[in-house]
Amino acid sequence: MNKKLIIGNWKMNMNESDSYTFFDEIKKNNNHFVHEFAIIPPAPLIISIKKYLKKNNINNWVKIGIQNFYPKDKGAFTGEISIKMFEDNTLDYLLVGHSERRLFFNENNQFAIEKALYALKNSNAKIVFIFGETLEQRKKGNLENIIKEFLEKLISEITFEDLERFIFAYEPIWSIGTGKIPTIKEIEEIFLIIKEILKSKFKGKDVNISKLIYGGSVNEVNYKLFLNSNLIDGLLIGGVALESHKFISILKNE
Ligand code: PGA
């Protein structure tokens, strides 16, 4: 199996000492990892985690990202986080458009696109652009139009060179934290739609330089189903990324 990208999103879980215990386990097991990975901790932990990784000499290969940021350098935006608060290259991945941001914090697709374009100009990080349909939308059909609504505008604003910085993460909302997953065929259909959107913008170019990953109720048992697909470049994992032994077992492809 090819090396895939496994991203663990801790959401609003874990504290400083939990996170150190997690990375101790990662360090003990890293010789056996088959896949590359990144952890996306809560923002207040990032600086101390970075220091801990450095102290333990694992800072070169453990990639860290942020769950959320505001698309401005600085200013009067009480409670918000700027990626400029982190030293250069501290953040390897930036999540944009997670359904929990869209649902609980009223972030619409236009704002997600604004964040992605800001990140493109103001960082070197990879941008994980997350999108997916609700159950109602799926029942109504016409997923192709829904996927186009999420992605076409963003893709129209980027150059081919930018594409390498993008990871498109398909996370059907009805699947996140519910234990329900789409079939591999259903995911592959969505990924083929995305590739078509990319091909029609970047005619004749190799659009496989961006990654397409799946998220939603991935666990230490079902992950292989997804990773066996040649079209699926990796996984975005929530709940199971909180349990080091399960996350590690996925990285080892056990
Ligand atoms: P889950 O979350 O793996 O717990 O379903 C996925 C996500 O929200 O990224």
Boltz pocket constraint, residues with backbone or C-beta under 6 A from the ligand:
constraints:
  - pocket:
      binder: B
      contacts: [[A, 9], [A, 171], [A, 175], [A, 176], [A, 177], [A, 178], [A, 215], [A, 216], [A, 217], [A, 218], [A, 236], [A, 237], [A, 238], [A, 239], [A, 240]]
      max_distance: 6.0
